Amino acid sequence: SYTWKYDGYPGNSLVTFELFKEGNKTRLKLTHEKLETLGDNSDFARENFVEGWTHLIEESFKKFVENTSI
């Protein structure tokens, strides 16, 4: 887990990554909480975070993992 803060805005949100073994695969659970502490700004709407994290995990992270050799 780590805290997520935006300069110039109050509050800290909390991002947690959990990994679970499921057979020969790994499931990632991402939780982003305490968004309400960031203040009343439409940029911090839950839907924006869902869209951002979905893009990051399903597209960017997937490309990174698929193109990284161990």
N, C-alpha and C positions, 0 to 999 in steps of 0.2 A: 504494500500500500504506500501511497505517497499523497502529499497535499498538493493541490492545484490552486495557484493564486494568479490573479490578473493584476498587474500594476495599475494603480489608480482606482481600484475598486475594493470595497470592503470584503471581508470574509475569505474563507478557504474551503474549497470542496475537497473531497477525499476520493481518490481513484484506487480501486483494488483489483488486482489481477489474480485469479485462482486457476490452477491447472489440475485437471482430473484425468487419470488414466482410464480409458475405455477400450478394452481389448488392446489392439495394436495401434490405437490412435490416442490423441490427447485432445481433451475439450478445454477450451478457454472460457472462463466466466469473468466478464468485466463488469464491475459495479462502480458507478460514479454517483456519489451521494453528497448531500449538504449543498446542493446547488442554490438553495434559497438564501444561503449566507452571502452570495455574490452580489446581491442587491436586485432592485427591480429594473432590469434592463432586458429588452427583448432579445438581445444577442445571447443572453444566458438562458433562453427558453429550453426546456427539456428536449424538445423536438430537434433543436439545433445540435445539441450534444449527441443525440441518437444518430442523426445523419452523419456527423463528423466521425464518431467512433466506428460506425458501420463502414464508412469509406476506408478509414485507416486499417481496420482489421480485415475486412473482406477483400480489399483491393491492394493497398500498399503493403501491408504486412505479408499477405499471401505471396505477392511478387518477390518480396525480399527473401522469404523462406525458400521459395522454389528456385531462386537463383543464387543461393548461398551453399557452398560445398562445406562439408564437415571434415 
